[in-house]
């Protein structure tokens, strides 16, 4: 993970956000709940589960709630996040989803909520397929291109920087699942929106979950006062009676080995 790379910046952002993450992760918890609710499971319950990109452990705790006897291992590449997840996990490792430190055929369920967007999908799904036992399943949520559409629109023309990552289209993710040898896929696209009273609060919330300023050409430093006023004015066009929206274009995905 070379310094200055997208992945390096993402890891550092999530490390810095560990202390504020749970207080701001409203949509992240909602999406995690939806991922579990849509996960149909017949037959014997899973004995071993990998929470890939476990964050502070909300998903692991939910998985334990559904399958109390299962052993849940957590993996995250942000050590500060992983430290906060320790009470929800049976095992925890600081590592990369694209290079899992597990033997082949180790897990019945590979689970990942809102982490794939920070990875190369082919590498992550290839590793998921490798560590799954025959008949094992994958369940993931990720972000699609319309995420933070309001942010992009408000900042358009303010500077030459891209303020969000170019998230994958569902078709591209489906193709990556197929290339990994995973079958029986089901993809569910949803929109989740949270509202804020003003733009500063909205952007602070995004920063508090570690999802800010990680594009390939992300701005460093503050906007000038005049530019900030232009951004505020541009964002006001999206205001609703509930406040200023921040939209998450979410994909829930399921497949089997």
Buried (B, 14 or more C-beta within 10 A) or exposed (E): EEEEEBBBBBBBBBBBBBEBBBEBBEBBBBBBBBBBEBBEBEEEEBEBBBBBBBBBBBBBBBBBEBBEEBBBBBBBBBEBBBBBBEEBBEEBBBBBBBEBEBEEEBBBBBBBBBBBBBBEBBBBBBBBBBBBBEEBBBBBBBBBBBBBBBBBEBBEEBBEEBBBBEBBEBEEBBBBBEEBEBEEBBBBEBEBEBBBEBBEEBBBBBBBBBBBBBBEEBBEEEBEEEEBEBBBEBBEEBBEEEBBBBBBBBBBBBBBB
